[in-house]
Every structure is written in C-alpha cells, then in structure tokens.
C-alpha cells in the first residue's frame, strides 16, 4: 500500500501537500515573531515592574525617551512630551526589541538558547555602556554596579525568553 492508497488517493495527497506548502511560511515565521515578542515583553515587564519597587533599578524607559527625542529632533520632527513621549517610547522599544530578539530564530533551533543568551548579553552590555557615548546620559538613580547588573540581567532574560518561546513553537509546528 503506497501513500496514495493510505491517504485517499493522489488528488487528496496533492491537496494536502499544497496546503502544507502554503502553511510553511506561517510555520517558519510564527516562532520567530512569537520569540521576538516574548523577549521584548520580558524586558519591558521587568523594567516597568521592578523600577516601581527597587530604588536603583534600571531606567531603560528614560534612556529610551532621550534616544527617541534625539532621533526625532535629528529628523526635524518635534518629539512628543510627557505621557505621549512615554507611550511612543514604550511602543518603539517593544517593536525594536521584538525585531532584535526575533534573530534568535536565525539558524538551528537546537542552538536557540545560546543565540538568545548571546543576544541578551550583547543588548544588556550595550544598554550599560553606550548611553553616555551616544549623548543619552546616565540612568536616573543609577547605583553602580547594581543598576548595570540588573540592566544586563533584564536583557539576558529577554534573550532566554525569546529562545524558549522560539524553540517551543518550532517544535510544535514541525
């Protein structure tokens, strides 16, 4: 008995293969997008939650507001202020971090955890060492080395969350 006999004839087998081919972009992209979003949401929730409880917690939101304001001014656009600036920064952070953490899915799913940790560590170190050279100043209430260690930890957690989500969904859609 061949595949056609087991699966309802050649027309049904061909229709099923066509449906699988159409679903394959979703199979490839869903884990990437979900992994990226998981990483971005993890960093954001850690930053937003802990900064309300711990006096010297990272203030990635403030650095993000400064970066967005500078970028918009450089483009000749007047940046928003107050709550509007906060909302725009939060949205742009979620989008950019989701795109960044989506890179966890480039390559073999078996190496996603290593890629996620590397991406998270690189982002965390960048968030610690780049703001001052880029003219964004220091984080408010910064207490070295606690604030810097927590900053790296947030981004590392984001990378690991992205990897775990990507791996879980890559297995589910295989």
C-alpha positions as CSV (number, residue, x, y, z in Angstrom):
1,X,0.0,0.0,0.0
2,X,1.5,3.3,-1.1
3,X,0.9,6.9,0.2
4,X,-1.9,7.5,-2.3
5,X,-3.8,4.3,-1.1
6,X,-3.3,5.2,2.6
7,X,-4.3,8.8,2.2
8,X,-7.4,8.8,0.0
9,X,-5.9,8.9,-3.5
10,X,-3.5,11.1,-5.4
11,X,-5.8,14.1,-5.5
12,X,-6.1,14.3,-1.7
13,X,-2.4,13.7,-1.2
14,X,-1.6,16.5,-3.6
15,X,-4.1,18.8,-2.0
16,X,-2.6,18.1,1.5
17,X,0.9,18.8,0.2
18,X,-0.3,22.1,-1.3
19,X,-1.9,23.1,2.0
20,X,1.3,22.2,3.9
21,X,3.4,24.3,1.4
22,X,1.0,27.3,2.0
23,X,1.2,26.9,5.7
24,X,5.0,26.6,5.7
25,X,5.6,30.4,5.8
26,X,3.5,30.5,8.9
27,X,5.4,27.6,10.3
28,X,8.6,29.5,9.8
29,X,7.5,33.0,10.8
30,X,5.3,32.3,13.8
31,X,8.1,31.0,16.1
32,X,10.3,34.0,15.0
33,X,7.7,36.6,15.7
34,X,6.5,35.0,18.9
35,X,10.0,34.6,20.2
36,X,10.8,38.2,19.4
37,X,7.7,39.4,21.2
38,X,8.4,37.2,24.2
39,X,11.9,38.7,24.5
40,X,10.6,42.3,24.1
41,X,7.7,41.8,26.6
42,X,10.1,40.2,29.1
43,X,12.5,43.1,29.1
44,X,9.6,45.6,29.2
45,X,7.8,43.9,32.1
46,X,11.0,43.6,34.1
47,X,11.8,47.3,33.6
48,X,8.4,48.6,34.2
49,X,7.6,46.4,37.2
50,X,10.9,46.5,39.1
51,X,11.6,50.2,38.6
52,X,8.4,50.8,40.7
53,X,9.7,48.7,43.6
54,X,13.5,49.0,43.6
55,X,15.1,52.4,44.1
56,X,18.2,51.8,41.9
57,X,16.5,49.7,39.3
58,X,17.4,50.3,35.6
59,X,15.5,53.2,34.0
60,X,15.6,52.0,30.4
61,X,12.4,54.0,29.8
62,X,14.2,57.2,30.5
63,X,17.2,56.3,28.2
64,X,14.7,55.3,25.6
65,X,12.8,58.6,25.8
66,X,16.1,60.5,25.4
67,X,17.0,58.4,22.4
68,X,13.6,58.8,20.7
69,X,13.6,62.6,21.4
70,X,17.1,62.9,19.9
71,X,16.3,60.8,16.9
72,X,13.1,62.7,16.1
73,X,14.9,66.1,16.5
74,X,17.7,64.9,14.2
75,X,14.9,64.1,11.6
76,X,13.5,67.6,12.0
77,X,10.4,66.4,13.9
78,X,9.3,67.8,17.2
79,X,9.2,64.9,19.7
80,X,6.1,64.3,21.9
81,X,6.3,65.2,25.6
82,X,5.1,63.7,28.9
83,X,2.9,60.7,28.7
84,X,2.8,60.8,24.9
85,X,6.6,60.5,24.8
86,X,6.4,57.6,27.3
87,X,3.9,55.8,25.2
88,X,5.8,56.4,21.9
89,X,9.0,55.2,23.6
90,X,7.3,52.1,25.0
91,X,5.8,51.2,21.6
92,X,9.1,51.8,19.8
93,X,11.0,49.7,22.4
94,X,8.6,46.8,22.0
95,X,8.9,46.9,18.2
96,X,12.7,47.3,18.1
97,X,13.3,44.7,20.8
98,X,10.9,42.2,19.1
99,X,12.7,42.6,15.9
100,X,16.1,42.2,17.6
101,X,15.1,39.2,19.7
102,X,13.5,37.6,16.6
103,X,17.0,37.0,15.5
104,X,17.1,34.1,18.0
105,X,15.3,32.1,15.3
106,X,18.0,32.5,12.6
107,X,19.7,29.1,12.5
108,X,19.3,25.7,14.0
109,X,16.6,25.6,16.7
110,X,18.9,23.5,18.8
111,X,21.2,26.5,19.2
112,X,18.5,29.0,20.0
113,X,19.3,29.1,23.7
114,X,22.9,30.0,23.0
115,X,21.8,32.6,20.5
116,X,19.2,34.1,22.9
117,X,21.8,34.3,25.7
118,X,24.3,36.0,23.3
119,X,21.7,38.4,22.0
120,X,20.6,39.3,25.5
121,X,24.1,39.7,26.8
122,X,25.0,41.9,23.9
123,X,21.9,44.1,24.3
124,X,22.5,44.4,28.0
125,X,26.1,45.4,27.7
126,X,25.1,47.9,25.0
127,X,22.5,49.4,27.3
128,X,25.1,49.7,30.0
129,X,28.0,51.1,28.0
130,X,26.5,53.0,25.1
131,X,24.1,55.7,26.5
132,X,26.8,58.1,27.7
133,X,28.9,57.9,24.5
134,X,25.7,58.4,22.5
135,X,24.9,61.5,24.4
136,X,22.0,59.9,26.3
137,X,23.5,60.5,29.8
138,X,23.2,58.2,32.8
139,X,20.2,56.3,34.1
140,X,18.4,58.3,36.9
141,X,19.1,56.9,40.3
142,X,21.9,54.8,38.9
143,X,23.9,52.9,41.6
144,X,26.9,51.1,40.2
145,X,27.2,48.1,39.9
146,X,23.7,47.2,40.9
147,X,21.9,49.1,38.2
148,X,24.3,47.9,35.5
149,X,24.0,44.3,36.7
150,X,20.2,44.5,36.6
151,X,20.2,46.1,33.2
152,X,22.2,43.2,31.7
153,X,20.0,40.7,33.6
154,X,16.8,42.2,32.0
155,X,18.2,41.8,28.5
156,X,19.6,38.4,29.2
157,X,16.2,37.3,30.5
158,X,14.6,38.7,27.3
159,X,17.0,36.7,25.2
160,X,16.3,33.5,27.1
161,X,12.6,34.0,26.9
162,X,12.8,34.6,23.2
163,X,14.8,31.4,22.8
164,X,12.5,29.3,24.9
165,X,9.4,30.6,23.0
166,X,11.1,30.1,19.6
167,X,12.2,26.5,20.5
168,X,8.8,25.6,21.9
169,X,6.9,26.8,18.8
170,X,9.4,25.5,16.4
171,X,8.8,22.0,17.8
172,X,5.0,22.5,17.8
173,X,4.8,23.4,14.1
174,X,7.3,20.9,12.8
